[in-house]
Amino acid sequence: MSTYQGYPFQFSEQFQPIGIPQGRFQSTLPVRVSKFADQIQNEAEKVQEKLAERLGTNSKSLARSGTTTSHGNIISWIFPECPPSWITFLAEVAELTLYFDDVTDTLDKASHDEILSNALASVPTGEPGTSDSSIMATFSHFLDIPDRITFLSELEDVFLAQTAHVSQQERDSIAYFTDKLMLSTSLMNDLNSFHKEFEEHSARGNIETIGNVMALLMSGYGYEEGEAASIVKQEILTLEKQGLEEFHAWHSSNLAKSPNLVGYAFTVLTYLGGLNYWMSHSERYFRTDLRTTAKDQTAKKRLPKPWLIEVGAQLCVAPYDYIRSLPGKGTMARMVDAMHAWFCVPTESSETIKALIVMIFNSSLMLDDIQDDSLKRRGMPAAHVVHGVGQTVNSVSYMGLKVLRLCEDLRHSSACRKVLYDELEALFSGQALELYWKFHKQCPTMSDYLVMIDKKTGGFFRVVMRVMAAEASSPIPWDSDLVRFISLLGRYYQIRDDYQNLVSEEYAAKKGFCEDLSEGKFSVVLIHTLQNSLTADRVRGLVFGGARIGMSDEIRSYILSEMNAAGSLEYTRCILADLHQRLLRMLDDIEATMGENKPLRNLILFLKV
C-alpha cells in the first residue's frame, strides 16, 4: 500500500509522467498508475478486437484513436484504484465511449441516431458489482452530453460514489474545487484535440460546427491559433492552481469530513491528473497523419467569422439553450395547456405563447441564480457558472428582445404586449423587494413577504392566464376571482418550492442540501423561525452574519433543526395544506361559470405536498 500526502492507496502507486514530447504543455495535477497496468493493457487489446468485430470497424484504427498509447492504457491512469474485477467492464465502456465520440462528432442528427442504436447494442453487460445499473444509466446520459470529458467525469463520480459510499450531498460540499479542476481538464481536452477536430470537420465541410474553445476564440474573437492556445493554457494553469490550493486547504482544515469523502477527493484529483497525462501523448490527439500544410494553416485563419455564421447570435442564446436543456417540471408550459381549456386560442398562437412564457421563465432563472449567488440549477452548474456572468446577463437581455418579437406573431399583439408590460413590471418589483431584504439583511413581515411572492411568482402565472385571454378567438367572461385564484396558485407554488428545498431529498440532490440558506433567501419557514425561535438571533447570525458561500452542511443542519424546534416546518406544512384546499374550492367555483378544467386540476393535485 502506498500513500500520497498521507492518504493510503491500495491498487496504485506514484507515477512520473514519461513520453511527453519536449515543449508540449503539461498539467500540474498529480498522476498515479495502477499496479495492474499490464493486465489492463492486455485486457484493452482484447476489448479492441472484440469491439472492432461488433462494430464492423478496423481494430488498428480503433486502437489508434482509442484508449491505448505507447506507454499504457488510459484506465491505468484515470482509474488507478480500479480493482481487478472491474478492469474488463471499464475497458469496454471507455473504448466504446471514445469510438462513439469520434463517429458522431461531425454527423447530422439522423446519422447520429443511427450509429447510436448500433453503439447501444454493443454496450457491455459485465458484472462490475452493485454499480452496474448506475454506470449504465450514466452511459445512457452520455448520449446527450456534448462534452465527452464530462461523461468520463460522471462515470468516475458513479464509480467512486458506489464503491466509497459518498453521497451527493458530500460531493456537493467540495464541488467548489472539484468543479474548477474538471473545467481545467475540459479545457485541456479542447487544447489537445483542436488539430484533430479541425481536420475532421474540414474534411466534412462543416468546420463551422466545431465545439472547441480554441475554435471559438479564433472565429468568435479573432485570435490567431498561437494566441488562442496561450489564453487556454493560462486559464488551465489558473484553474489548476486555484483548485489545488482549495483542495489542500480543505484537506488540512478541521472541517468534518468522512474517510470516504477524503478518498473521493483524492481519487478525483488523480483521475483528472491521469486523464491530462493520457491526453498529452495519446495518438488520438497527436496523430502522425494529421496534415500540417500551409493550406491547412491558411484554412485555420479563415475559420468562419461571426458576421458570416452569426456566432454572435449563437453566443447570445447559448446560456439560455443550456438552462433550457436541463430537466425541469415544465410548470409554465403546463399552465398554458391548462388555460387552453378555458380560452379558445388557435394552436399556432398557443404554441407561440408557450414559447415566450418559457423564455421569460428560464431567463428569470438565469438572473435569479446570479442574484442569489447560486452555483447549481436543477442538479447541474448554473448558467453563469458555465458561461460567465456577463454572457448570461447578456443572454437574459437578448431573450427579452426575442419575447417581444414573438409577441408580434400573435393576432392581438398589442393587447398581449400590454399584459407583458404589466406583469413583468410586477415581477421586477417583487424581485427588487427580495433583493433589498437580502442585501440589507432585513427580515420582512409575513404580510410583506406574501405581497412580494404574489408580485414575483404570481406574475408568471398571471401572465399565462392574461395573455391566453387576450389572444382568445372569442371573449370569455372572467373576473377578479380568477385573477385571485391564479395569484394564489403562484403563492402556493413559491411557498412549496421553498419548503421542498429544506425537506426534500430530491431537491437536495438537484440543487444542494438546504441551498436556500446559503443563498440568504427569505421564505415562510425562515421568517417564522426568526419571529418565533428562542435562538432567532443565533439563526440570523448564521444565515446573514458572514460569508454564506461555502456554508457547511453542519451549519445548515443546525439551522434546519432550529426551524423544526420552532415549529416553522409544521407551520409551513399547515399553510400549504390550507392553501391547497382553498385552491381546489376556488377552482370548483370558477369551473361552475367557466367550465371544467381537468389539466389545471391535475396540475394542482400534482403540486400537493
C-alpha positions in Angstrom: 0.0 0.0 0.0 1.4 3.4 -1.0 0.4 6.8 0.3 0.1 10.3 -1.2 0.0 13.2 1.2 -1.0 10.8 3.9 -3.7 9.1 2.0 -3.3 5.3 1.6 -3.9 3.9 -1.9 -4.4 0.2 -2.3 -4.1 -0.5 -6.0 -1.9 2.2 -7.3 1.4 3.9 -6.9 3.0 7.3 -7.8 3.9 7.8 -11.4 6.4 10.1 -13.1 4.9 11.0 -16.5 7.0 9.8 -19.4 6.8 10.1 -23.1 5.5 13.7 -23.3 7.4 15.4 -26.2 9.5 18.3 -25.1 7.7 21.7 -25.3 4.2 20.1 -25.1 2.0 21.7 -22.5 1.7 19.7 -19.3 -0.8 19.7 -16.4 0.3 20.3 -12.8 -2.1 17.7 -11.4 -0.6 14.6 -9.8 -0.6 11.3 -11.7 -0.8 7.7 -10.3 -0.7 4.4 -12.1 -2.5 1.1 -11.4 -0.4 -1.8 -10.1 -2.3 -3.9 -12.7 -1.2 -1.8 -15.7 0.0 -4.8 -17.7 -3.3 -6.7 -17.0 -5.3 -3.6 -18.1 -3.2 -3.2 -21.3 -3.8 -6.9 -22.2 -7.5 -6.7 -21.5 -7.8 -3.4 -23.5 -6.2 -5.2 -26.5 -8.8 -8.0 -26.3 -11.6 -5.4 -25.9 -10.4 -3.5 -29.0 -10.5 -6.7 -31.1 -13.9 -7.6 -29.8 -15.4 -4.2 -30.2 -14.0 -3.9 -33.7 -15.8 -7.1 -34.7 -19.0 -6.0 -33.0 -19.0 -2.5 -34.6 -17.6 -3.6 -38.0 -14.5 -1.4 -37.9 -10.8 -1.9 -38.2 -9.1 -2.9 -34.9 -5.9 -1.0 -35.7 -7.9 2.2 -36.4 -9.8 1.6 -33.2 -6.6 1.2 -31.2 -5.0 4.3 -32.7 -7.9 6.6 -31.7 -8.8 4.6 -28.6 -7.6 4.2 -25.0 -4.1 2.8 -25.6 -0.9 4.7 -26.0 2.7 3.7 -26.4 3.1 3.9 -22.6 0.0 2.1 -21.5 -3.8 2.4 -21.3 -6.0 5.2 -20.1 -7.7 3.1 -17.4 -4.3 2.7 -15.7 -4.1 6.4 -15.1 -7.7 7.7 -14.7 -8.9 4.7 -12.6 -5.7 3.8 -10.8 -7.6 2.4 -7.9 -9.7 0.2 -10.1 -10.0 -3.3 -8.5 -9.1 -6.2 -10.8 -12.7 -7.3 -11.1 -13.7 -4.0 -12.8 -11.0 -4.0 -15.4 -12.8 -5.7 -18.3 -16.0 -3.7 -17.8 -14.3 -0.3 -17.6 -12.1 -1.1 -20.5 -15.1 -1.8 -22.7 -17.0 1.3 -21.6 -14.0 3.6 -22.1 -13.2 2.1 -25.6 -16.8 2.4 -26.7 -17.1 6.0 -25.4 -14.1 7.2 -27.5 -15.3 5.4 -30.5 -18.8 6.9 -30.2 -17.3 10.4 -29.7 -15.3 10.0 -33.0 -18.1 8.7 -35.2 -20.8 11.1 -34.0 -18.8 14.3 -33.6 -19.3 15.5 -37.2 -22.6 13.8 -38.0 -26.1 15.2 -38.5 -28.9 14.1 -36.2 -30.2 11.3 -38.3 -26.8 9.7 -38.8 -26.1 10.3 -35.1 -29.2 8.4 -34.1 -28.4 5.5 -36.4 -24.9 5.0 -35.0 -26.3 5.4 -31.5 -28.6 2.4 -31.9 -25.6 0.3 -33.1 -23.5 1.5 -30.2 -26.1 0.8 -27.6 -26.2 -2.8 -28.9 -22.5 -3.0 -28.1 -22.7 -1.7 -24.5 -21.0 -4.3 -22.3 -23.1 -6.3 -19.9 -20.5 -7.3 -17.5 -21.0 -7.6 -13.7 -18.9 -4.8 -12.1 -20.8 -5.2 -8.8 -23.7 -3.2 -7.5 -22.8 -0.2 -9.6 -23.8 -1.8 -12.9 -27.2 -0.1 -13.2 -25.8 3.3 -12.1 -23.0 3.2 -14.6 -25.2 2.1 -17.4 -27.6 5.0 -16.6 -24.7 7.3 -16.7 -23.6 5.9 -20.1 -27.2 6.5 -21.4 -26.9 10.1 -20.1 -23.6 10.4 -22.0 -25.5 10.2 -25.3 -26.9 13.7 -24.6 -23.7 15.2 -23.4 -21.7 17.3 -25.9 -18.5 17.1 -23.8 -17.2 13.6 -23.5 -14.8 14.7 -20.8 -17.9 15.4 -18.7 -19.2 11.9 -19.3 -15.9 10.3 -18.1 -16.1 12.6 -15.1 -19.7 11.4 -14.4 -18.6 7.8 -14.9 -15.9 8.4 -12.3 -18.4 10.0 -10.0 -20.6 6.9 -10.2 -17.7 4.6 -9.7 -16.5 6.4 -6.6 -19.9 7.0 -5.1 -20.8 3.4 -5.4 -17.6 2.0 -4.1 -16.8 4.5 -1.4 -20.4 5.3 -0.5 -20.1 9.0 -1.0 -23.4 10.8 -1.0 -24.4 13.6 -3.4 -24.5 15.9 -0.5 -20.9 15.2 0.3 -19.8 15.6 -3.3 -21.6 18.9 -3.5 -19.7 20.1 -0.4 -16.4 20.0 -2.2 -17.6 20.9 -5.7 -16.2 24.4 -5.3 -12.7 23.0 -6.0 -13.5 19.8 -8.0 -15.5 21.8 -10.5 -12.6 24.0 -11.2 -10.3 21.1 -11.7 -12.8 19.3 -14.0 -13.2 22.5 -16.0 -9.4 22.8 -16.4 -9.3 19.2 -17.8 -12.1 20.0 -20.2 -10.1 23.0 -21.5 -7.0 20.7 -21.7 -9.1 18.4 -23.9 -10.0 21.3 -26.2 -6.4 22.4 -26.4 -5.1 18.9 -27.3 -7.9 17.9 -29.7 -8.1 21.1 -31.7 -6.0 19.9 -34.7 -7.8 16.6 -34.8 -11.2 18.2 -34.7 -10.3 20.8 -37.2 -9.1 18.3 -39.8 -12.2 16.1 -39.3 -14.7 18.9 -39.6 -12.7 20.5 -42.5 -12.8 17.2 -44.4 -16.6 17.0 -44.0 -17.2 20.6 -44.9 -18.8 21.6 -41.6 -16.0 23.5 -40.0 -18.4 26.0 -38.5 -19.7 23.4 -36.1 -16.5 22.7 -34.2 -17.4 22.6 -30.5 -14.0 23.6 -29.2 -12.9 26.6 -27.2 -9.9 27.1 -29.5 -12.1 27.5 -32.5 -14.4 29.8 -30.5 -11.5 32.1 -29.6 -10.3 32.1 -33.2 -13.6 32.5 -35.0 -15.5 34.5 -32.4 -12.8 36.8 -31.2 -10.3 36.9 -34.0 -7.3 35.4 -32.2 -4.5 33.6 -34.1 -4.0 29.9 -33.2 -1.0 30.6 -31.0 -2.7 33.4 -29.2 -5.8 31.3 -28.5 -3.6 28.4 -27.2 -1.8 30.8 -24.8 -5.1 32.0 -23.5 -6.4 28.5 -22.9 -3.1 27.4 -21.3 -3.1 30.3 -18.9 -6.7 29.5 -17.9 -5.9 25.9 -17.3 -3.0 26.8 -15.1 -5.1 29.3 -13.2 -7.9 26.8 -12.6 -5.5 24.1 -11.6 -3.7 26.4 -9.1 -6.9 27.6 -7.6 -8.4 24.1 -7.4 -5.3 22.6 -5.9 -4.9 25.4 -3.3 -8.6 24.9 -2.3 -8.1 21.2 -2.2 -5.1 21.4 0.1 -6.7 24.0 2.3 -9.8 21.7 2.7 -7.7 18.6 3.3 -5.6 20.3 6.0 -8.6 22.0 7.6 -10.5 20.9 10.7 -13.8 20.6 8.8 -15.6 17.4 9.4 -15.0 15.0 6.5 -15.6 11.3 6.3 -12.8 9.0 5.2 -14.9 8.1 2.1 -15.1 11.8 1.1 -11.4 12.2 1.5 -10.9 9.2 -0.7 -13.3 10.6 -3.2 -11.4 13.9 -3.3 -8.1 12.2 -3.8 -9.3 9.9 -6.5 -11.0 12.7 -8.4 -7.7 14.6 -8.2 -5.6 11.7 -9.6 -8.3 10.8 -12.1 -8.0 14.2 -13.7 -4.2 14.2 -13.5 -4.3 10.8 -15.2 -6.6 12.0 -17.9 -4.4 15.0 -18.6 -1.4 12.8 -18.9 -3.1 10.5 -21.3 -4.2 13.4 -23.5 -0.7 14.8 -23.5 0.8 12.0 -25.5 -2.1 9.9 -26.9 -2.0 9.4 -30.7 -5.8 10.0 -30.6 -4.8 13.7 -30.5 -1.3 13.9 -31.8 -1.5 11.6 -34.8 1.3 11.4 -37.3 -1.0 11.5 -40.3 -2.6 14.9 -39.5 -2.0 17.4 -42.3 0.2 20.4 -41.4 0.5 22.0 -44.8 0.4 25.8 -45.5 -3.0 25.3 -47.0 -4.3 23.9 -43.7 -2.8 26.7 -41.7 -4.5 29.2 -44.1 -7.8 27.4 -43.6 -7.5 27.8 -39.8 -7.0 31.5 -40.3 -10.2 31.6 -42.3 -12.3 29.9 -39.7 -15.8 31.3 -40.3 -16.3 34.8 -38.8 -19.2 35.8 -36.6 -20.7 38.1 -39.2 -20.9 35.2 -41.6 -22.3 32.4 -39.4 -24.0 34.6 -36.8 -21.7 33.3 -34.0 -22.8 36.4 -32.1 -26.4 35.3 -32.1 -25.4 31.8 -31.1 -23.4 33.2 -28.2 -26.4 35.2 -27.1 -28.6 32.2 -26.8 -26.0 29.7 -25.6 -26.7 30.3 -21.8 -30.4 30.2 -22.5 -30.2 27.0 -24.5 -28.1 25.5 -21.7 -30.6 26.1 -19.0 -33.5 25.1 -21.2 -31.8 21.7 -21.8 -31.7 21.0 -18.0 -34.6 18.7 -16.8 -37.4 20.6 -15.2 -41.0 20.2 -14.2 -42.4 22.2 -17.2 -44.9 24.0 -15.0 -45.3 27.1 -17.2 -45.9 25.0 -20.3 -48.5 23.0 -18.4 -50.1 26.2 -17.3 -50.5 27.3 -21.0 -52.1 23.9 -21.8 -54.4 24.3 -18.7 -55.6 27.8 -19.8 -56.4 26.4 -23.2 -59.3 24.5 -21.6 -60.9 27.9 -20.8 -59.7 30.2 -23.5 -60.2 29.1 -27.1 -56.8 30.1 -28.6 -55.6 28.9 -32.0 -53.0 26.2 -31.8 -50.3 28.3 -33.5 -50.9 31.2 -31.1 -50.9 28.8 -28.2 -47.5 27.4 -29.2 -46.1 30.9 -29.6 -47.4 31.9 -26.1 -45.9 28.7 -24.7 -42.5 29.6 -26.3 -42.5 33.2 -25.0 -43.6 32.2 -21.5 -40.9 29.5 -21.2 -38.4 32.1 -22.4 -39.4 34.6 -19.7 -39.4 31.9 -17.0 -36.0 30.4 -17.9 -34.5 33.9 -18.4 -35.6 34.8 -14.9 -34.0 31.6 -13.5 -30.7 32.6 -15.1 -31.0 36.1 -13.5 -32.1 34.6 -10.1 -29.1 32.3 -9.9 -26.7 35.3 -10.4 -28.5 37.4 -7.9 -28.7 34.6 -5.4 -25.1 33.6 -5.8 -26.4 30.1 -6.7 -23.9 27.7 -8.3 -26.4 25.0 -9.2 -29.7 24.8 -11.1 -31.6 21.5 -11.5 -28.7 19.5 -10.3 -26.3 21.0 -12.8 -24.0 24.0 -12.8 -26.0 27.3 -13.1 -25.8 29.0 -16.5 -23.5 31.8 -15.3 -21.1 29.2 -13.9 -20.8 27.6 -17.3 -21.0 30.7 -19.5 -19.9 33.5 -17.2 -21.9 36.3 -15.5 -21.6 38.8 -18.3 -22.6 36.4 -21.1 -25.5 35.2 -19.0 -26.8 38.7 -18.3 -26.5 39.5 -22.0 -28.4 36.3 -22.8 -31.2 37.4 -20.5 -31.5 40.8 -22.2 -31.4 39.1 -25.6 -34.1 36.7 -24.8 -36.3 39.6 -23.6 -36.0 41.1 -27.1 -36.9 37.7 -28.6 -40.0 37.6 -26.3 -41.2 41.0 -27.7 -40.5 39.8 -31.3 -42.6 36.6 -30.6 -45.4 38.8 -29.3 -45.6 40.4 -32.8 -46.6 37.0 -34.2 -49.8 36.9 -32.1 -53.1 38.1 -33.6 -53.7 40.5 -30.7 -50.1 41.5 -30.2 -50.9 45.0 -28.8 -53.1 43.6 -26.0 -50.6 40.8 -25.3 -47.7 43.3 -25.1 -49.6 45.3 -22.5 -50.1 42.2 -20.4 -46.4 41.5 -20.6 -45.6 45.1 -19.6 -48.0 44.9 -16.6 -46.9 41.6 -15.2 -43.1 42.0 -15.9 -43.3 45.3 -14.1 -44.9 43.5 -11.1 -42.3 40.7 -11.4 -39.3 43.0 -11.3 -40.9 45.0 -8.4 -41.2 41.8 -6.4 -37.6 40.8 -7.2 -36.5 44.3 -6.1 -38.1 43.7 -2.7 -36.5 40.3 -2.3 -33.0 41.7 -3.2 -33.4 44.7 -0.9 -34.3 42.5 2.1 -31.4 40.2 1.3 -28.8 42.9 0.8 -29.8 44.8 4.0 -30.4 41.6 5.9 -33.8 42.9 6.8 -36.4 40.3 7.7 -39.8 41.3 6.2 -43.1 40.8 7.9 -45.1 37.7 6.7 -47.6 40.0 5.1 -44.9 41.9 3.1 -43.3 38.6 2.1 -46.6 37.3 0.7 -47.0 40.6 -1.3 -43.5 40.0 -2.8 -44.2 36.5 -4.0 -47.6 37.5 -5.3 -45.8 40.0 -7.5 -42.8 37.9 -8.4 -44.0 34.3 -8.7 -47.7 35.1 -9.1 -46.7 37.3 -12.1 -45.6 34.2 -14.1 -48.9 32.5 -13.6 -51.0 35.6 -14.2 -49.2 36.4 -17.5 -50.1 33.0 -18.8 -53.7 33.4 -18.0 -54.0 37.1 -19.2 -52.1 36.5 -22.5 -54.2 33.5 -23.3 -57.3 35.5 -22.5 -56.1 38.4 -24.8 -55.4 36.0 -27.7 -58.6 34.0 -27.4 -60.7 33.7 -30.6 -63.8 34.9 -28.8 -64.1 36.8 -25.5 -64.6 34.6 -22.4 -66.1 36.3 -19.3 -63.7 36.2 -16.4 -63.4 38.4 -13.3 -61.2 39.3 -10.4 -61.9 35.9 -8.7 -59.9 34.2 -11.5 -57.0 36.6 -11.0 -57.1 36.0 -7.2 -57.1 32.2 -7.9 -54.2 32.4 -10.3 -52.2 34.6 -7.9 -52.9 32.2 -5.0 -51.6 29.4 -7.2 -48.4 31.3 -7.7 -48.2 31.9 -3.9 -48.7 28.2 -3.2 -46.0 27.3 -5.9 -43.4 29.5 -4.3 -44.0 28.5 -0.7 -44.0 24.9 -1.7 -40.7 25.3 -3.6 -39.0 27.0 -0.7 -40.3 24.3 1.7 -39.2 21.4 -0.5 -35.7 23.0 -0.7 -35.4 22.4 3.0 -37.0 19.0 3.4 -36.9 17.2 0.0 -34.1 14.7 -0.7 -34.9 15.1 -4.4 -34.4 18.9 -4.2 -31.2 18.4 -2.2 -29.8 16.1 -4.9 -30.6 18.6 -7.7 -29.7 21.9 -6.0 -27.8 21.0 -2.9 -28.7 20.4 0.8 -30.8 23.4 2.1 -29.2 25.6 -0.6 -31.6 28.5 0.0 -30.0 29.0 3.4 -26.5 29.6 1.9 -28.1 32.0 -0.5 -29.6 34.0 2.3 -33.1 33.8 0.8 -36.2 34.6 2.9 -39.0 32.1 3.0 -42.1 31.5 5.1 -40.1 28.9 7.1 -37.2 31.3 7.8 -39.4 34.3 8.6 -41.5 32.2 11.1 -38.3 30.9 12.7 -36.8 34.4 13.1 -40.1 35.6 14.6 -40.7 32.7 16.9 -37.5 30.8 17.7 -35.7 31.1 21.1 -32.5 31.1 19.1 -33.6 33.6 16.5 -30.5 35.8 16.9 -28.2 32.8 16.5 -30.0 31.7 13.4 -30.0 35.2 12.0 -26.2 35.4 12.6 -25.6 32.1 10.9 -27.7 33.0 7.8 -26.6 36.6 7.4 -23.7 37.2 9.7 -20.8 36.0 7.5 -19.9 34.7 4.1 -22.7 32.4 3.0 -20.8 30.8 0.1 -19.4 27.6 1.4 -21.8 27.4 4.4 -21.1 23.9 5.8 -23.6 21.2 5.9 -23.3 21.1 9.7 -24.4 24.7 9.9 -27.3 24.1 7.5 -28.4 21.0 9.6 -28.3 23.1 12.7 -30.4 25.9 11.3 -32.9 23.3 10.0 -33.1 21.7 13.4 -33.8 25.1 15.0 -36.5 25.7 12.3 -38.1 22.4 13.3 -37.8 23.2 17.0 -39.6 26.5 16.5 -42.4 24.7 14.7 -41.7 26.5 11.5 -41.7 23.5 9.3 -45.0 22.3 10.7 -46.4 25.9 10.4 -45.5 25.9 6.7 -46.9 22.5 6.1 -50.2 23.7 7.6 -50.2 26.8 5.4 -49.6 24.7 2.3 -52.4 22.3 3.2 -54.8 25.2 3.8 -53.8 26.9 0.5 -54.2 23.6 -1.4 -57.7 23.2 -0.1 -58.6 26.8 -0.9 -57.3 26.4 -4.4 -59.5 23.3 -5.0 -62.5 25.1 -3.6 -61.9 28.2 -5.7 -61.4 26.0 -8.8 -64.8 24.4 -8.1 -66.5 27.8 -8.0 -64.7 29.0 -11.2 -65.5 25.9 -13.1 -69.2 26.4 -12.3 -69.1 29.5 -14.6 -66.2 28.9 -17.0 -66.4 25.1 -17.4 -64.4 22.1 -16.3 -60.6 22.4 -16.4 -59.1 18.9 -15.9 -55.5 19.9 -16.8 -55.4 22.7 -14.2 -57.0 20.4 -11.6 -54.4 17.8 -12.3 -51.6 20.3 -12.0 -52.8 21.4 -8.6 -53.1 17.8 -7.4 -49.6 17.2 -8.8 -48.2 20.0 -6.7 -49.7 18.8 -3.5 -47.1 18.3 -0.7 
